[in-house]
Amino acid sequence: MRALLLSPELFLAEGGIARIMRLYLKALSTIIGSTGRIDSIVLNDNPGYDQRLARYTSEPLGEHIGCARRKVRFMAATFRLARSADILICGHLHHLALAWVAKIFNPRIKYYLVAHGIEVWRPYTWLEQRALLGAQRIFCVSEYTRRQLLRFHPALAPTRLVVVPNTLDPYLVPNRAAAIPATPLIGPRILTVSRLLSTDTYKGVDTLIEAMPLVLRTLPLARLRIVGTGDDLPRLQKIVQQLGLANAVHFTGAITDEALQMEYANCELFALPSRKEGFGLVFLEAMTYGKPCLGARAGGVAEVIHDSVGQLVAYGDIPNLAAGVIDLIRHPRDPVAIRHHVDTFAFPIFTQRLAAALA
């Protein structure tokens, strides 16, 4: 079998789509085996070999092309390699029209789409509708995303939409046998990790800050730590100043993987009250450390967080958000049960699900 994988990004950024597309590449290497070949085309990544690529590929890897955001190069490479491919997996709806056109010139190719979340929660253009109808299958990261696709494109055959939940990168999963040194705790730590972009205010970091005065009334030593950076940082810092929270809210900026591991290990709970998460991979990352999670009752988050591992609240409901934080600190969830929940999303299970969906 010869496969072609189209990705928006793999290594240029550390967003959720980039992380999961790396794991699609790794899973395909396992599924195809040494008798096949995988070609990879990445729109935004720079040309050349990235050393991290070795973690996610094996012998079947053929060409790997980074297009440095050059759309013409991305299109040309796609049409060239699709001529000899048996399957094409498209990592974003924006690129699916290329797969549809490629099938005109190679009728035997089967193409698939990975539907991550908000990019498919909307009405589709005529070309997108045609391309979606031609997909062999659509891999939806959650049942919520699957329902949204059917809502906006009722002509799609429901049997072609398969839920393939996201998975954790096995290289980033902590070694449970190795203890991460703890730092002295002044009070309970609430951790959030997110892009701080003006286009991503739906993540709800501002509402988490606004809930802190209510949290501090009950837990005066509580501290909120915000990991991430972006152009929305000044607005968020202004909210902290206006609420007089300088001693209770700390922005870490961008940090290393090792520092992030320490943040996860030393927090009491993880919170990201976002209203547009297609899945919520960051919650699983926190759960690998046995930490309970608080999220908004929106999107696909309810398929990741349940009462045994955390709590859900209505998006934007500041009093209930504060109450949820207080409850999780006062009544922590069982770390063993949390880690057991994470195991159901392990990479080998993801690979099995993907292989079954490709069959």
DRENDO-1510 file (C-alpha; in Angstrom, 1 decimal, always signed):
<recs>
REC; n; res; u; v; w
REC; 1; MET; +0.0; +0.0; +0.0 .
REC; 2; ARG; +1.2; +3.5; -0.8 .
REC; 3; ALA; -0.2; +6.3; +1.4 .
REC; 4; LEU; -0.1; +10.1; +1.1 .
REC; 5; LEU; -0.6; +12.2; +4.2 .
REC; 6; LEU; -1.4; +16.0; +3.9 .
REC; 7; SER; -0.9; +18.0; +7.0 .
REC; 8; PRO; -1.2; +21.7; +7.8 .
REC; 9; GLU; +1.7; +21.5; +10.2 .
REC; 10; LEU; +3.8; +18.9; +12.0 .
REC; 11; PHE; +6.7; +20.7; +13.7 .
REC; 12; LEU; +6.4; +24.4; +13.0 .
REC; 13; ALA; +4.1; +24.9; +16.0 .
REC; 14; GLU; +2.8; +22.9; +19.0 .
REC; 15; GLY; -0.9; +23.2; +18.3 .
REC; 16; GLY; -3.3; +20.3; +18.8 .
REC; 17; ILE; -3.6; +19.7; +15.0 .
REC; 18; ALA; +0.1; +19.5; +14.6 .
REC; 19; ARG; +0.5; +17.1; +17.5 .
REC; 20; ILE; -2.3; +14.8; +16.3 .
REC; 21; MET; -1.0; +14.8; +12.6 .
REC; 22; ARG; +2.4; +13.6; +13.9 .
REC; 23; LEU; +0.6; +10.7; +15.5 .
REC; 24; TYR; -1.3; +9.9; +12.3 .
REC; 25; LEU; +2.0; +9.7; +10.5 .
REC; 26; LYS; +3.4; +7.4; +13.2 .
REC; 27; ALA; +0.2; +5.2; +13.2 .
REC; 28; LEU; +0.3; +4.9; +9.4 .
REC; 29; SER; +3.9; +3.7; +9.6 .
REC; 30; THR; +2.8; +0.9; +11.9 .
REC; 31; ILE; -0.3; +0.0; +9.9 .
REC; 32; ILE; +1.4; +0.0; +6.4 .
REC; 33; GLY; +4.4; -1.9; +7.6 .
REC; 34; SER; +7.7; -2.4; +5.8 .
REC; 35; THR; +6.0; -3.5; +2.5 .
REC; 36; GLY; +4.4; -0.1; +1.9 .
REC; 37; ARG; +5.3; +3.5; +1.6 .
REC; 38; ILE; +4.2; +6.8; +3.1 .
REC; 39; ASP; +4.7; +10.2; +1.5 .
REC; 40; SER; +4.2; +13.3; +3.6 .
REC; 41; ILE; +3.4; +16.8; +2.5 .
REC; 42; VAL; +3.2; +19.6; +5.0 .
REC; 43; LEU; +1.9; +23.1; +4.0 .
REC; 44; ASN; +3.4; +25.3; +6.7 .
REC; 45; ASP; +6.6; +23.5; +7.8 .
REC; 46; ASN; +9.9; +24.5; +6.3 .
REC; 47; PRO; +11.7; +22.3; +3.7 .
REC; 48; GLY; +14.3; +19.9; +4.9 .
REC; 49; TYR; +14.6; +17.0; +7.3 .
REC; 50; ASP; +13.6; +17.6; +10.9 .
REC; 51; GLN; +15.3; +15.3; +13.4 .
REC; 52; ARG; +12.1; +14.9; +15.3 .
REC; 53; LEU; +10.6; +13.1; +12.2 .
REC; 54; ALA; +12.5; +9.9; +13.1 .
REC; 55; ARG; +10.2; +9.5; +16.2 .
REC; 56; TYR; +7.1; +9.3; +14.0 .
REC; 57; THR; +8.2; +7.4; +11.0 .
REC; 58; SER; +9.9; +4.1; +10.0 .
REC; 59; GLU; +11.2; +2.4; +6.9 .
REC; 60; PRO; +8.0; +3.0; +4.8 .
REC; 61; LEU; +8.6; +6.8; +4.7 .
REC; 62; GLY; +9.1; +8.0; +1.1 .
REC; 63; GLU; +9.2; +11.7; +0.3 .
REC; 64; HIS; +8.7; +14.3; +3.0 .
REC; 65; ILE; +8.0; +17.8; +1.7 .
REC; 66; GLY; +7.7; +21.0; +3.7 .
REC; 67; CYS; +6.2; +23.8; +1.6 .
REC; 68; ALA; +6.9; +26.8; +3.8 .
REC; 69; ARG; +3.4; +28.1; +3.4 .
REC; 70; ARG; +3.7; +28.1; -0.4 .
REC; 71; LYS; +0.3; +26.9; -1.5 .
REC; 72; VAL; +1.3; +26.4; -5.2 .
REC; 73; ARG; +4.1; +24.0; -4.1 .
REC; 74; PHE; +1.7; +22.2; -1.8 .
REC; 75; MET; -0.8; +21.7; -4.6 .
REC; 76; ALA; +1.8; +20.6; -7.1 .
REC; 77; ALA; +3.4; +18.1; -4.8 .
REC; 78; THR; -0.1; +16.7; -3.8 .
REC; 79; PHE; -1.1; +16.1; -7.5 .
REC; 80; ARG; +2.3; +14.6; -8.3 .
REC; 81; LEU; +2.4; +12.1; -5.4 .
REC; 82; ALA; -1.4; +11.3; -5.5 .
REC; 83; ARG; -1.0; +9.8; -9.0 .
REC; 84; SER; +0.7; +6.7; -7.5 .
REC; 85; ALA; -1.0; +6.6; -4.1 .
REC; 86; ASP; -3.6; +4.1; -3.0 .
REC; 87; ILE; -4.9; +6.2; -0.1 .
REC; 88; LEU; -4.7; +9.9; +0.8 .
REC; 89; ILE; -5.4; +11.2; +4.3 .
REC; 90; CYS; -6.2; +14.8; +4.5 .
REC; 91; GLY; -5.4; +16.5; +7.8 .
REC; 92; HIS; -7.7; +19.6; +7.3 .
REC; 93; LEU; -10.9; +20.4; +5.5 .
REC; 94; HIS; -9.2; +23.3; +3.7 .
REC; 95; HIS; -7.2; +20.8; +1.7 .
REC; 96; LEU; -9.9; +18.3; +1.0 .
REC; 97; ALA; -10.7; +19.8; -2.5 .
REC; 98; LEU; -7.2; +18.8; -3.6 .
REC; 99; ALA; -8.0; +15.2; -2.7 .
REC; 100; TRP; -11.2; +15.4; -4.7 .
REC; 101; VAL; -9.4; +16.7; -7.7 .
REC; 102; ALA; -6.6; +14.2; -7.3 .
REC; 103; LYS; -9.2; +11.4; -7.5 .
REC; 104; ILE; -10.3; +12.6; -11.0 .
REC; 105; PHE; -6.8; +11.9; -12.3 .
REC; 106; ASN; -6.4; +8.7; -10.2 .
REC; 107; PRO; -9.8; +7.1; -9.8 .
REC; 108; ARG; -8.5; +4.2; -7.7 .
REC; 109; ILE; -7.3; +6.4; -4.9 .
REC; 110; LYS; -9.4; +6.5; -1.7 .
REC; 111; TYR; -9.2; +9.7; +0.3 .
REC; 112; TYR; -10.1; +10.3; +3.9 .
REC; 113; LEU; -10.5; +13.4; +6.1 .
REC; 114; VAL; -9.5; +14.0; +9.7 .
REC; 115; ALA; -12.2; +16.3; +11.2 .
REC; 116; HIS; -10.7; +18.0; +14.3 .
REC; 117; GLY; -13.4; +20.3; +15.5 .
REC; 118; ILE; -14.4; +23.9; +14.9 .
REC; 119; GLU; -13.1; +23.9; +11.3 .
REC; 120; VAL; -16.1; +21.6; +10.4 .
REC; 121; TRP; -18.7; +23.2; +12.7 .
REC; 122; ARG; -20.1; +25.5; +10.0 .
REC; 123; PRO; -21.9; +25.6; +6.6 .
REC; 124; TYR; -19.7; +24.3; +3.7 .
REC; 125; THR; -19.0; +25.8; +0.3 .
REC; 126; TRP; -20.2; +23.9; -2.7 .
REC; 127; LEU; -16.7; +22.6; -3.4 .
REC; 128; GLU; -16.3; +21.4; +0.2 .
REC; 129; GLN; -19.7; +19.7; +0.0 .
REC; 130; ARG; -18.6; +17.8; -3.2 .
REC; 131; ALA; -15.3; +16.9; -1.6 .
REC; 132; LEU; -16.9; +15.6; +1.5 .
REC; 133; LEU; -19.3; +13.4; -0.5 .
REC; 134; GLY; -16.3; +11.8; -2.2 .
REC; 135; ALA; -14.5; +10.9; +1.0 .
REC; 136; GLN; -14.2; +7.2; +1.6 .
REC; 137; ARG; -14.5; +7.9; +5.4 .
REC; 138; ILE; -14.3; +10.9; +7.7 .
REC; 139; PHE; -12.4; +10.4; +10.9 .
REC; 140; CYS; -14.1; +12.5; +13.6 .
REC; 141; VAL; -12.2; +13.2; +16.8 .
REC; 142; SER; -15.5; +13.1; +18.8 .
REC; 143; GLU; -19.1; +12.2; +18.5 .
REC; 144; TYR; -20.0; +15.9; +18.8 .
REC; 145; THR; -17.9; +16.7; +15.7 .
REC; 146; ARG; -19.6; +13.8; +13.9 .
REC; 147; ARG; -23.0; +15.2; +14.7 .
REC; 148; GLN; -21.9; +18.7; +13.5 .
REC; 149; LEU; -20.8; +17.3; +10.2 .
REC; 150; LEU; -24.1; +15.6; +9.7 .
REC; 151; ARG; -25.9; +18.8; +10.8 .
REC; 152; PHE; -24.3; +21.0; +8.2 .
REC; 153; HIS; -24.2; +18.3; +5.4 .
REC; 154; PRO; -27.2; +16.0; +5.8 .
REC; 155; ALA; -26.4; +14.3; +2.5 .
REC; 156; LEU; -23.4; +12.6; +4.0 .
REC; 157; ALA; -23.8; +8.9; +4.6 .
REC; 158; PRO; -23.6; +8.5; +8.5 .
REC; 159; THR; -21.8; +5.2; +8.1 .
REC; 160; ARG; -18.8; +7.0; +6.5 .
REC; 161; LEU; -18.3; +9.2; +9.5 .
REC; 162; VAL; -16.3; +7.2; +12.1 .
REC; 163; VAL; -15.2; +8.4; +15.5 .
REC; 164; VAL; -11.5; +8.0; +16.0 .
REC; 165; PRO; -10.7; +9.9; +19.3 .
REC; 166; ASN; -7.3; +11.7; +19.6 .
REC; 167; THR; -4.5; +10.0; +21.4 .
REC; 168; LEU; -1.5; +11.0; +23.5 .
REC; 169; ASP; +2.0; +11.2; +22.1 .
REC; 170; PRO; +3.9; +8.2; +23.6 .
REC; 171; TYR; +7.1; +10.3; +23.7 .
REC; 172; LEU; +5.4; +12.9; +25.9 .
REC; 173; VAL; +3.6; +10.5; +28.3 .
REC; 174; PRO; +5.3; +10.7; +31.7 .
REC; 175; ASN; +7.1; +7.6; +33.1 .
REC; 176; ARG; +4.8; +6.6; +36.0 .
REC; 177; ALA; +7.7; +4.8; +37.7 .
REC; 178; ALA; +9.8; +8.0; +37.7 .
REC; 179; ALA; +9.0; +10.6; +40.3 .
REC; 180; ILE; +9.0; +14.2; +39.2 .
REC; 181; PRO; +10.5; +16.3; +42.0 .
REC; 182; ALA; +7.9; +18.5; +43.7 .
REC; 183; THR; +8.3; +22.2; +44.5 .
REC; 184; PRO; +7.2; +23.7; +47.8 .
REC; 185; LEU; +3.5; +24.6; +47.6 .
REC; 186; ILE; +2.3; +27.9; +49.0 .
REC; 187; GLY; -1.3; +27.0; +48.3 .
REC; 188; PRO; -3.4; +24.9; +45.8 .
REC; 189; ARG; -2.3; +25.5; +42.2 .
REC; 190; ILE; -4.7; +25.7; +39.3 .
REC; 191; LEU; -3.1; +25.2; +36.0 .
REC; 192; THR; -4.2; +26.1; +32.5 .
REC; 193; VAL; -2.3; +25.7; +29.2 .
REC; 194; SER; -3.4; +27.5; +26.1 .
REC; 195; ARG; -2.6; +29.7; +23.2 .
REC; 196; LEU; -3.3; +33.2; +24.3 .
REC; 197; LEU; -4.5; +34.6; +21.0 .
REC; 198; SER; -7.1; +37.2; +20.3 .
REC; 199; THR; -8.6; +34.8; +17.8 .
REC; 200; ASP; -8.9; +32.1; +20.5 .
REC; 201; THR; -10.8; +33.9; +23.3 .
REC; 202; TYR; -13.2; +31.0; +23.3 .
REC; 203; LYS; -10.6; +29.1; +25.3 .
REC; 204; GLY; -12.1; +30.9; +28.4 .
REC; 205; VAL; -8.8; +31.8; +30.0 .
REC; 206; ASP; -10.3; +35.2; +30.8 .
REC; 207; THR; -13.3; +33.6; +32.6 .
REC; 208; LEU; -10.9; +31.5; +34.6 .
REC; 209; ILE; -9.1; +34.7; +35.8 .
REC; 210; GLU; -12.5; +36.4; +36.5 .
REC; 211; ALA; -13.4; +33.4; +38.7 .
REC; 212; MET; -10.4; +33.8; +40.9 .
REC; 213; PRO; -11.8; +36.4; +43.3 .
REC; 214; LEU; -14.6; +34.0; +44.2 .
REC; 215; VAL; -12.1; +31.1; +44.6 .
REC; 216; LEU; -9.9; +33.2; +46.9 .
REC; 217; ARG; -12.8; +34.0; +49.2 .
REC; 218; THR; -12.8; +30.3; +50.1 .
REC; 219; LEU; -9.2; +29.4; +49.3 .
REC; 220; PRO; -7.1; +32.5; +49.9 .
REC; 221; LEU; -3.8; +30.8; +49.1 .
REC; 222; ALA; -5.0; +29.4; +45.7 .
REC; 223; ARG; -2.8; +30.3; +42.8 .
REC; 224; LEU; -3.6; +30.3; +39.0 .
REC; 225; ARG; -0.7; +29.5; +36.7 .
REC; 226; ILE; -1.2; +30.3; +33.0 .
REC; 227; VAL; +1.1; +28.6; +30.5 .
REC; 228; GLY; +1.2; +30.0; +27.0 .
REC; 229; THR; +1.8; +33.1; +25.0 .
REC; 230; GLY; +0.1; +35.2; +22.2 .
REC; 231; ASP; -1.2; +38.6; +21.3 .
REC; 232; ASP; -4.1; +38.4; +23.8 .
REC; 233; LEU; -1.7; +38.4; +26.7 .
REC; 234; PRO; -1.9; +42.2; +27.4 .
REC; 235; ARG; -5.7; +42.0; +27.6 .
REC; 236; LEU; -5.5; +39.1; +30.1 .
REC; 237; GLN; -2.8; +40.9; +32.1 .
REC; 238; LYS; -5.0; +44.0; +32.3 .
REC; 239; ILE; -7.9; +41.9; +33.7 .
REC; 240; VAL; -5.5; +40.6; +36.4 .
REC; 241; GLN; -4.5; +44.1; +37.3 .
REC; 242; GLN; -8.1; +45.4; +37.4 .
REC; 243; LEU; -9.2; +42.6; +39.7 .
REC; 244; GLY; -6.2; +43.1; +42.0 .
REC; 245; LEU; -4.9; +39.5; +41.4 .
REC; 246; ALA; -1.2; +40.2; +40.8 .
REC; 247; ASN; -0.3; +37.9; +43.7 .
REC; 248; ALA; -2.7; +35.1; +42.7 .
REC; 249; VAL; -2.3; +34.8; +38.9 .
REC; 250; HIS; +1.0; +34.1; +37.2 .
REC; 251; PHE; +1.8; +34.0; +33.5 .
REC; 252; THR; +4.7; +31.7; +32.7 .
REC; 253; GLY; +5.0; +32.5; +29.0 .
REC; 254; ALA; +6.3; +29.8; +26.7 .
REC; 255; ILE; +8.1; +27.1; +28.6 .
REC; 256; THR; +10.1; +23.9; +27.8 .
REC; 257; ASP; +8.6; +20.4; +27.8 .
REC; 258; GLU; +10.5; +19.7; +31.0 .
REC; 259; ALA; +9.1; +22.8; +32.7 .
REC; 260; LEU; +5.6; +21.9; +31.6 .
REC; 261; GLN; +6.0; +18.5; +33.1 .
REC; 262; MET; +6.8; +20.2; +36.4 .
REC; 263; GLU; +3.7; +22.4; +36.1 .
REC; 264; TYR; +1.5; +19.4; +35.6 .
REC; 265; ALA; +3.1; +17.4; +38.4 .
REC; 266; ASN; +2.7; +20.3; +40.9 .
REC; 267; CYS; -0.8; +21.5; +40.2 .
REC; 268; GLU; -3.9; +20.3; +42.1 .
REC; 269; LEU; -6.1; +20.6; +39.1 .
REC; 270; PHE; -6.1; +21.5; +35.4 .
REC; 271; ALA; -8.8; +23.9; +34.1 .
REC; 272; LEU; -9.6; +25.1; +30.6 .
REC; 273; PRO; -13.3; +26.3; +30.3 .
REC; 274; SER; -13.3; +26.4; +26.5 .
REC; 275; ARG; -16.5; +26.4; +24.5 .
REC; 276; LYS; -15.1; +25.1; +21.1 .
REC; 277; GLU; -12.9; +22.1; +21.8 .
REC; 278; GLY; -13.4; +19.4; +19.3 .
REC; 279; PHE; -11.9; +16.9; +21.7 .
REC; 280; GLY; -9.7; +18.3; +24.4 .
REC; 281; LEU; -6.3; +16.7; +24.1 .
REC; 282; VAL; -4.8; +19.0; +26.7 .
REC; 283; PHE; -7.1; +17.4; +29.3 .
REC; 284; LEU; -5.7; +14.0; +28.6 .
REC; 285; GLU; -2.2; +15.4; +29.0 .
REC; 286; ALA; -3.0; +16.7; +32.4 .
REC; 287; MET; -4.7; +13.4; +33.4 .
REC; 288; THR; -1.5; +11.4; +32.6 .
REC; 289; TYR; -0.3; +13.0; +35.8 .
REC; 290; GLY; -3.3; +11.9; +37.7 .
REC; 291; LYS; -4.8; +15.5; +37.8 .
REC; 292; PRO; -8.5; +16.2; +37.8 .
REC; 293; CYS; -9.8; +18.5; +35.1 .
REC; 294; LEU; -12.4; +21.2; +34.8 .
REC; 295; GLY; -13.9; +22.1; +31.4 .
REC; 296; ALA; -16.9; +23.7; +29.9 .
REC; 297; ARG; -19.9; +21.6; +29.0 .
REC; 298; ALA; -19.4; +22.4; +25.3 .
REC; 299; GLY; -18.1; +20.7; +22.1 .
REC; 300; GLY; -16.4; +17.4; +22.6 .
REC; 301; VAL; -15.1; +18.0; +26.1 .
REC; 302; ALA; -17.9; +15.9; +27.7 .
REC; 303; GLU; -16.4; +12.9; +25.9 .
REC; 304; VAL; -13.1; +13.3; +27.7 .
REC; 305; ILE; -14.2; +14.6; +31.2 .
REC; 306; HIS; -16.7; +12.8; +33.4 .
REC; 307; ASP; -17.4; +12.9; +37.1 .
REC; 308; SER; -14.7; +10.4; +38.0 .
REC; 309; VAL; -11.9; +12.5; +36.5 .
REC; 310; GLY; -13.2; +16.0; +36.9 .
REC; 311; GLN; -16.1; +18.4; +36.4 .
REC; 312; LEU; -18.0; +20.3; +33.7 .
REC; 313; VAL; -19.5; +23.7; +34.0 .
REC; 314; ALA; -21.5; +26.0; +31.7 .
REC; 315; TYR; -19.2; +28.2; +29.6 .
REC; 316; GLY; -19.0; +31.7; +30.9 .
REC; 317; ASP; -20.7; +30.9; +34.2 .
REC; 318; ILE; -18.2; +32.6; +36.6 .
REC; 319; PRO; -19.9; +31.5; +39.9 .
REC; 320; ASN; -20.2; +27.9; +38.8 .
REC; 321; LEU; -16.7; +27.9; +37.4 .
REC; 322; ALA; -15.3; +29.1; +40.8 .
REC; 323; ALA; -17.5; +26.5; +42.6 .
REC; 324; GLY; -16.1; +23.8; +40.3 .
REC; 325; VAL; -12.5; +24.8; +41.1 .
REC; 326; ILE; -13.2; +24.8; +44.8 .
REC; 327; ASP; -15.0; +21.5; +44.7 .
REC; 328; LEU; -12.1; +19.8; +42.8 .
REC; 329; ILE; -9.6; +21.1; +45.3 .
REC; 330; ARG; -11.6; +20.1; +48.3 .
REC; 331; HIS; -12.7; +16.8; +46.9 .
REC; 332; PRO; -9.8; +15.6; +44.6 .
REC; 333; ARG; -10.5; +12.7; +42.2 .
REC; 334; ASP; -8.6; +9.4; +42.5 .
REC; 335; PRO; -5.4; +9.6; +40.5 .
REC; 336; VAL; -5.5; +5.9; +39.8 .
REC; 337; ALA; -8.9; +6.2; +38.2 .
REC; 338; ILE; -7.8; +9.2; +36.3 .
REC; 339; ARG; -4.8; +7.4; +34.8 .
REC; 340; HIS; -7.0; +4.4; +34.0 .
REC; 341; HIS; -9.3; +6.7; +32.0 .
REC; 342; VAL; -6.3; +8.0; +30.1 .
REC; 343; ASP; -5.3; +4.5; +29.2 .
REC; 344; THR; -8.4; +4.1; +27.0 .
REC; 345; PHE; -6.9; +6.7; +24.7 .
REC; 346; ALA; -3.4; +5.2; +24.5 .
REC; 347; PHE; -1.6; +5.3; +21.2 .
REC; 348; PRO; -1.8; +1.5; +20.4 .
REC; 349; ILE; -5.6; +1.7; +20.8 .
REC; 350; PHE; -5.6; +4.7; +18.5 .
REC; 351; THR; -3.6; +2.8; +15.9 .
REC; 352; GLN; -6.1; -0.1; +16.1 .
REC; 353; ARG; -9.0; +2.2; +15.6 .
REC; 354; LEU; -7.4; +3.9; +12.6 .
REC; 355; ALA; -6.5; +0.6; +11.0 .
REC; 356; ALA; -10.2; -0.6; +11.4 .
REC; 357; ALA; -11.4; +2.7; +9.9 .
REC; 358; LEU; -9.1; +2.4; +6.9 .
REC; 359; ALA; -10.2; -1.2; +6.2 .
</recs>
